Amino acid sequence: MTINDYNSAVDTCADGLYRFVLKNISDSEKSKDIIQDCYEKMWIHRENIDPEKVKAYLFTTAHHTMIDCIRKSKRETPVDWKKVAEPIVHHDYTDLQEVLHAAVQRLPEIQRSVVMLRDYEGYSYREISGITGITEVQVKVYIYRARIFLKNYIGQIQSVL
């Protein structure tokens, strides 16, 4: 990979990569840090990266870095069970985007990742399998389960409206 290839990867992939990470962790500053780490890792390993596979490399690196960040934050922050046990009260949601975002945030991290890669970023099942390191069949199962959850969750919200 040349310097021009690297700069091109920054120009073409940075926004999509940022959206992917931001949707999964909902923290703008952490998302920027993860993206910075991904590009730093790519720079360090630039001689071993095929310029045609830069996007897959970046998304795979972002996925793994994001998972590490989530695991680290889970160890650092204790769970307040009183807040978890409280019922969710929705007050007149009129924006479906807000409802969908809330539903996606309730998914387990692996389901959220595969749904984001498939539905937001447009990756194929095979590409998602390569990025996440799970089998293609398992990717399909996670996406199916996530979509069923989202359908039920949004259906419950719609009945409240």
C-alpha positions in Angstrom: 0.0 0.0 0.0 1.3 3.4 -1.0 0.8 6.7 0.8 -1.7 7.7 -1.9 -3.6 4.4 -1.3 -3.6 5.3 2.4 -4.8 8.8 1.8 -7.5 7.5 -0.5 -8.7 5.1 2.2 -9.0 7.9 4.6 -11.0 9.9 2.1 -13.3 7.1 1.1 -13.8 5.0 4.2 -13.6 7.4 7.2 -17.3 8.5 7.2 -18.8 5.1 6.8 -16.4 3.7 9.4 -17.3 6.4 11.8 -21.1 5.9 11.3 -20.6 2.1 11.9 -18.7 2.6 15.2 -20.9 5.5 16.4 -24.1 3.5 15.8 -22.7 0.6 17.9 -21.3 2.5 20.9 -23.2 5.8 20.8 -20.2 7.9 22.0 -18.8 10.4 19.6 -15.5 10.8 21.3 -14.9 7.0 21.8 -15.9 6.5 18.1 -13.3 9.0 17.0 -10.6 7.3 19.1 -11.5 3.9 17.7 -11.3 5.3 14.1 -8.0 6.9 14.9 -6.7 3.6 16.2 -7.8 1.8 13.1 -6.0 4.2 10.8 -2.9 4.0 13.0 -2.9 0.2 12.8 -3.4 0.4 9.1 -0.4 2.8 8.8 1.8 0.5 10.8 0.8 -2.5 8.7 0.5 -0.7 5.4 3.1 -2.8 3.7 1.2 -6.0 4.3 -2.3 -4.7 3.2 -3.7 -5.2 -0.2 -5.0 -1.8 -1.5 -8.1 -3.5 -2.8 -9.0 -4.9 0.6 -8.5 -1.7 2.6 -12.2 -1.2 3.4 -12.6 -4.8 4.7 -9.4 -4.4 6.8 -10.6 -1.1 8.3 -14.1 -2.5 9.2 -12.6 -5.6 10.7 -10.1 -3.6 12.7 -12.9 -1.2 13.8 -15.1 -4.1 14.8 -12.4 -5.8 16.9 -11.2 -2.5 18.5 -14.8 -1.6 19.3 -15.4 -5.0 20.9 -12.3 -4.5 23.0 -13.5 -1.0 24.0 -16.9 -2.3 25.0 -15.4 -5.1 27.1 -13.1 -2.7 28.8 -15.9 -0.3 29.6 -18.0 -3.1 31.0 -15.2 -4.0 33.4 -14.8 -0.4 34.5 -18.4 0.6 35.0 -20.6 -1.2 37.5 -24.2 -1.8 36.4 -26.9 0.0 38.3 -29.5 -2.7 38.5 -32.2 -0.3 39.7 -32.1 1.5 36.3 -32.0 -1.7 34.4 -35.0 -3.1 36.2 -37.1 0.0 35.6 -39.8 -0.3 32.9 -39.2 1.7 29.9 -41.7 4.5 29.4 -42.0 6.0 26.0 -43.4 9.5 25.7 -45.1 10.2 22.3 -42.3 9.1 19.9 -43.1 10.7 16.6 -39.8 10.1 15.0 -39.3 6.5 13.7 -35.6 7.2 13.5 -35.5 7.7 17.3 -37.5 4.5 17.9 -35.3 2.5 15.6 -32.1 3.9 17.2 -33.4 3.0 20.7 -34.3 -0.5 19.4 -30.9 -1.1 17.8 -29.2 0.0 21.1 -31.1 -2.7 23.0 -29.6 -5.5 20.8 -26.7 -7.6 22.0 -23.4 -6.2 20.7 -22.8 -8.9 18.1 -26.4 -8.7 16.7 -26.1 -4.9 16.6 -22.8 -5.2 14.7 -24.0 -7.6 12.0 -27.2 -5.7 11.5 -25.3 -2.4 11.1 -22.9 -4.0 8.7 -25.7 -5.6 6.6 -28.4 -3.0 6.7 -26.5 0.3 7.1 -23.3 -0.4 5.4 -24.5 -2.9 2.8 -22.0 -5.7 3.3 -22.8 -9.2 2.1 -23.1 -12.1 4.5 -19.7 -13.4 3.4 -18.1 -10.1 4.0 -19.7 -9.7 7.4 -18.4 -13.2 8.2 -14.9 -12.1 7.3 -15.1 -8.9 9.3 -16.6 -10.4 12.5 -14.8 -13.8 12.4 -18.0 -15.8 12.7 -19.5 -18.2 10.2 -21.8 -17.1 7.4 -24.6 -19.2 8.8 -24.2 -17.6 12.2 -24.3 -14.2 10.6 -27.6 -15.0 9.1 -28.9 -16.3 12.4 -27.9 -13.2 14.3 -29.4 -10.9 11.6 -32.6 -12.9 11.7 -32.9 -12.7 15.5 -32.1 -9.0 15.5 -34.7 -8.3 12.9 -37.3 -10.3 14.8 -36.4 -8.3 18.0 -36.6 -5.0 16.1 -39.9 -5.9 14.6 -41.4 -6.8 17.9 -39.9 -3.8 19.7 -41.1 -1.3 17.1 -44.5 -3.1 17.0 -44.9 -2.5 20.8 -44.0 1.2 20.4 -46.5 1.6 17.6 -49.3 0.1 19.7 -48.5 2.7 22.4 -48.8 5.5 19.9 
